[in-house]
Amino acid sequence: MPRPIVMIVGGGGPTAQRLKAHLTRRGMRVRKASDCGVALETLSEAQGRADSGKGAPIGAVILDVDGAGVGAGAFRELLQSEFPKTALLELPPDGAGPEDVGLLVAAVEQDLREHHPRPVDDDAESYDIPLHGYKFEDLNSRNPRMLELFDLIPRFAQTDSPVLITGETGTGKELVAAAIHRQSRRSDCEFFTINCGALTETLLESELFGHERGSFTGAIQDKKGYFELASGGTLFLDELGTISSAMQVKLLRVLQQMEIRRVGGTQTIKVDARIVAATNASLEDAVAAGTFREDLYYRLNVVQLQIPPLRERPEDIPLLAEVFRGKFAERLSRADVLGIEPVASSRLKSYPWPGNVRELENVIERAMILSGGPLLVESDLPERLKRADARRTSVPNFDLDEPLFSVVQRVRTAVEREYLKRLLKRYRGQLGRAAEHAGVNRRTLYSKMQVHGLKREDFR
């Protein structure tokens, strides 16, 4: 049976566009109807094709109350009476945050699972994607902010404008840079990475711009630098905030004129490399302190992508832990390790992860080596995780340069997740009683649990 269709009625604003992108990426078929009248005609036609076995029904309708016309109230009644298996949800207003869109996506998928289950022998992708996360290139996430980033990458990739990626060490900045390259028109050419913080100034200059034979001791032949090698492709400059003032001037010249001069050379060479830079420091603060050139900052900061730290993406911790378990099961020949037991999973979720995704990967690799199988258990984890206070509420860090809305959204997410954890623990995973206590319906509670990566069985 074909997968049910999701229809957005009257939504023409940015929130509807973001929602459509999220649903499409999750493998859903999305149609739009300009108003309620068109929507009813489309529903009838789709149902007729589905009844005859020639098409898919419309499994969920997302209504833009303000944009769907004056018949929204009557449309609700007709939908409930004529199409009882079709879920009806409301589109958040324009300006809604990523979390609101994420909750709506989760609710749509839950309704499709309940009212349109897939046949047991159907090997197509199931509706359980929120439980397993979304994979984009080499990135995996269920976090609304990360899904927003996944939306932006293909759009930014189609230009040649510089991209600045910000985020703490270990958050996956190089993976994002590589995804930008693979999504771009330059994907058939090379992608080069250079860690600016790992090289001395002299060596960095030679690596970036190349050198002429005899320009310094050991320069026994001409050498192309990364700017030349990456012509036609992408050059990723990691830890850019560490470069000296002199190197900043030289880099600015390249960005302005797209030409370089090798060390010891006199000839200018035209280059055509797309620049993606990354930093774990605040370049705005460095500009204010006079340690980073303002003109270079604005040259690089045409497009900025910010990767949230892992402690602000709690729903991603079990997802990524499972991704790494599978990775190391193959690499270490430990196919006998089939999962992570609940107590160990709880430790992973309560730890603040100062080293972010990279630290989590290292912890899982260590646990896979130590495991006696078939599950990773608490004793396989490092001592620092065992000492972590599982009841500690983590309030996200924030920068005063961030908009208030962004800060409030992240704090709200952290508090909501902690509330749900305590609520589910009190009622031992009984969703009906927990929902009644929280003053929400069972479906809303379940959707929020999915967004925050919480499973009822962990609280029984």
N, C-alpha and C positions, 0 to 999 in steps of 0.2 A: 504493500500500500504506500502511495506517495506520502511524503512528509506533509503534515498540515501547514497551511499558509498563515502568516501573521499579517493582519491588515491594520494600517495606521490611517485613521479617519480625520481629515482636516488639518493634519500637522504639516506645516510648511516652514516652521522656524528651525533654529539651530539645534534645539533639544531633540526634535523629531529626526533631524539628520544624524545626530550622534547615536540616537537609539537605533535607527535603521542600520548604521554601520556596525554596531555591537551585535545585533541580531544576525545580520548577514555573515559576519565573521564566525558566528557560532553554527553556521551551516543551515540557517533558517531561510525560508523563502518569504520575502516581504513584499506586500503590495500596498499601494496608497490609494485612497479614495478622497476626492476633494470635499465631499460633504456626506451627510447621513443618507440622502436619497440614493446617491451613487453607491454607497456602501451596502445598502439593502439589496440593490440589484445584483451587485457583485456576490454577495452572500448566497442569494438564491441560485445564481448561475453555478457557483462553485459547488454548492450542495447537490445540485442536479447531476453534475459531472461525477461527483464522488459516489452518489447512489448508483450510477450506471457503471462504476468501476473505471471511468475514463479520466479521473482527475483527483486532486486532493481537496479536502474540505478546508474551510477557514477555521483554524483552531482557536485563534485568539484575536480580539479586536482591541486596539488601543485608541481611545477616543480623546481628541483634543477638544475639550468642551468649548473653549472660546473660538476655535477656528472651524468647528464643524457645522456651524449654522444654527438656526433657531430651533431645529427639531431634535436637539440632543436628548431631551427628556423622553419624548415619544420613542426615539430610537432605542433607548435603553429597554423600555417595556417590550417593544417588538422583538428585540434580540433575545430577551429572556424567555419569551413565549414561543417564538418560532425556531430559535436555534439554541436550545438549552445546553448543548455541549460546547458552545462557543464562549470562551471566557471573555469578560469585558473588564478592561482596566483603563485608568485615566492617565493621560500623558502629563508629566510634571510641567510646570510653567517654564518658559524660556528664562534662562538664568539659573536653572537648577544645577546643582553640583553633580560631579561624577558619581557620588554615592547614591543619589536618587535614581539616576539612570541605571546603575548597577542593581539596585533593589527591584526596579521594574523588570529588568531582564530576567532576574532570578524568579520573579513571580510568574512571568510568561512561561518559562520553562517548566515550572512546577505544575501549572495548569495543563500544559501539553502532556506531561507525564501522567496526570490523573485521568484526563478525559480522552486522550488519544494515545494509549500505550502502543508501542511497536510490537510486532509479532516476535515470538521467541526466536524464530529462526532467521530473523532479519539481521544481516551482518552490517547494515548501514550504521552510521554514527548515531548513538542514542541521544536522548535528551539530558543525559547525566553530565554534560560537559561542565556545568558549574562545579560539580564535585571534583572534577579532575583538572579544572583550570583550562585556560586557553593558551595554546602554543603559537607564538609568532616568531618565525625564524628560529633562533636558538634561545628565545626568551619564553619563560613560562610564568603565568600569573593569573590570579583571580581578583586582584586588587583593582578597584575602580580607577584609581589614579594611573596605574600601570596600563590599564586598558585604554585610557585616554591617550597615553603616550604611544601605544600601538597604533591608534588611529592617526596620530600626527606623523609618524615616521614615513609612511608612503607618500604623504603630501609633500613633506619637506625634501624627501629624497629626489623628487623630480626636478628640483632646481639645482643650480651650481653655487648657491649662496653658502657661505661658511655656517657651520653649526657648532654651537657651544653646548657641551653636555656637562652638567654639574651633578654632583652627588658624592657621598662619602666613599672612602676606599672600600672596595669589595662589593659595590652595588651592581656592577655589570656594565660600566660605561663603555668598555671595548666591545661588548656584545651588541650594544645599541649602535655604536659606530659601524660595526660590520653589517648590521641589519640595514642601516641607511645606505651603505654601498651596494648591497645586493638588491635593494629595491630601486636603485637609481639607473639612469641610462648608461652609467659607467660600469655596470656590473660585469661586462665582458673583459674589462681591464683589471689591473692589479689593485689590491688593497694593502697598503703598508702601514705598519704601526711603529712608532718610536716613542720611547719613554723619556721625556725631556729631563725628568728628575734623576735619572740613573746615570747620566753622562756629565763629564766636565764640560765647561763652556767650549774649550778648544775642540774636543771630540764631537760635541753636539753640532758645532758649526760645520765640521767636515762631513758628518753623517747627513746633515740636511742639504748642504749646498755642494758637496763634493770637493775635490781638490785636484790641483795640477801636479804633475810629476815634479819632484824637487822642491815643492813649496815648504816642506818641513822634513825633519829627520824621519826616515821611514817611508816617505812618500815616493816609492820607487816607480809608480806609474799613475797615469790619470785615473781618477775614480769619479763615477757619477754619484751624486747625492740622492736622497730620497725624493726631493722635489722633481728631479729629472726622471727618476725611475717610475714615479707615480703619475707622470703625465698621461692624461686620458683616464686615469683612475682616481683613487681617493687616498689621501694621506691623513692618518690619524695621529695627532699630536697629544699624547697623554701627559698629564701633570704639567700643563702649560704654565701654571702659576709659579713654577720654580725657575723659569728662565731669567737670565740677567737683563739689566737695562740695555746693554749693548746688543744682545741677541733680540730683544724686543724691537729695536730700531730696524735691524736687518729683516726680521719677519714682517714688519709693517711694510717695508719696501716691496717685498715679494707680493703681499696681498694687494697692494695698490697697483703695481705694474706687471705682475705675473711674469717676472723675469728674475734670474739669479746670476750671481757671479761666483764661480768656484774659488775656494781658498787658493791664493797664489795666482789666480788668473786675472785677465784683463777683459776678456770677452763676456758680454752679457748673453744669456741663453734664455729664450722664451720657454715657459713651462705652462702646463695646463692641468694642474692637480686640484681636485676639490678638497678643501680643508675642513676636517672635523677635529675640533679640539675638545679636551676634557680637563677638568680640574676638580679637586676635592676641597679647594679653598675658595673663599669668597673673593672673586676678582673685584667686586664693588668696593669691598673694604680695602683691598690692595691699592685700588685707584685713589681712594680717599686718603690713604696713608702715603701716597706718592711713590709706591714701589712697583706699580704697574701702570704703563702708559694708558691714558684715557683714550687716545685716538686708536690704539691697537685694540683696546677692549671693545670699542664700538664697531670696529671692523670685524671682529670675531663674533660678536654677539648679535648678528643679524637674526638668527633663530636660536633660541635656547630651549633645551630639553632638560628637565630636572627629574632625576631618579630618586624616589623616596627611599630612605633607609629601611632595612628589613623590619626593624622594630615598629615601623608605622604601617607594615603590611602583614599583620598577624595571620590573615587568611592564607598567605603564601607559604608560611613555614611548613605545614604538613605537606602541601603540594610539592614544594622544592625538595623536601626531605625524601619523598617518594621518588621523585625524578632522579636524585643522586643515588638512592638505593638501587634503582634499576641500572643506572650507569655503572656502578661499581660491582654489581652482581655479575655483569658481563666482563668487565675489565679484570676483576680479581678471581673469576671463575667461582663465584659464590652464588650460584643459582639456587642453592638450598635455603638462602635467606629470603623469605617471602614477604616480609612486612615489618612493621614497627608496632610493638605492643603499646597499649594505651598509656601506661605510666611513663614510659620513655617519650611518647609523643607529647604528653603533658609537659614534661621537662623542656622539650624543645620549644614549645609554644610560650613558656613562661620566661625563657632566657632573653635578655635584651639584645643580643647579637651585635656587639660593638664592631666586629669584623664583617658584619653583613653576610651576603650570600656566600662569599668566599669562605668565611669561617664555618658556615653551616655545611658547605661541601666537604671541608676538611674533617669536621666532626663525624659526618656520615661515613667518610672513607675509613677513618680510624675505627668506628664502630663495626663496620663490615669486616675489617681485619680481625677484630677481637671476638666477634660473635661466634657463639657455639651453635647458632641457628635454632629453629627456623624463623625466629623473630629477633629483631634488635631489641634488647631490654635495657633497663636503666643502668645496670652495671657495665654496659658497653660504652656508656657516655663518659666524657671527662668529668673530673671532680667539680669543676666550676659550674657545670650545669646542674649537678645534683644539689649544690648549695643555693641555687637561685630560688628566690622567694616566689612561689607560684601565685601568691595572693597580692603581689605588688602591682599596683596600677601604674602603667607606663603612660605618662603624658608626653605627647610628641614635642620635640624641640621645635623652636620656631625662630625666625629671623624677622626683625622689625621691618626689613625691606619687603617682606611678603605682604600681600593684601590681607586685611582683617578677615575677609570671607574665607580665604584659603586656610588661615590658622584655625578659625572656629570650626571649619569642616573637619579638620584632622583631629582636633581635640574631641569633637563630638563623636567621631568614629571610635576613638580609643575608649571613651566613657561608655558608649553604647555596648561595645564588645564586653567590657568588664561587667556591666550590669547583667547582660545575658548569661555570662558564665556563672555569676553568683545565683541568678534566678534558676537556671537549670540544675545547679548543684543542690539548691534547696528542695526542688521538687523531683530530684533524681531522674531528670530527663522526661518527665511526664508533660508533654506539650500542652495538653488541654488545660491543666491546672496552672502551668506557667503562663500561658497566654491570658487566662482569666486574671491572674495576679497583675500582669503587666498592662492590662486594659487594652489589649489588641486581639484580633482574631488569630486563630491557629495558623492560617496561611501566611499572614504577615510575619508572625513569629518565625515560622519555618524559613521564609525568604531571607529574613535578617540573619538567621543562623547560617544559611548558605553563604551569604556575603562575607560573614566573619569567620568562615571555616570551622564552625562548631557542629558537632555531631551528637545526637541525643544519647547514643550508646556510650559515649565517654563520661556521661554523668549518672549512669544507672548504678 
